Amino acid sequence: MHDIIYTLQDFMLHTKNITYILMGVGLVAYVAFWNFLTDREKD
């Protein structure tokens, strides 16, 4: 986990991976929140 970033390519790959992970988490959270909101209307 304590890898040293030597090149710009390493840095760009690392930041791209973090961005994709955050986008995936955001998408899952959005879908879960949308389901929470739409399930409340059925009561």
Beta strands, then each sheet from edge to edge (+ up, - down):
end
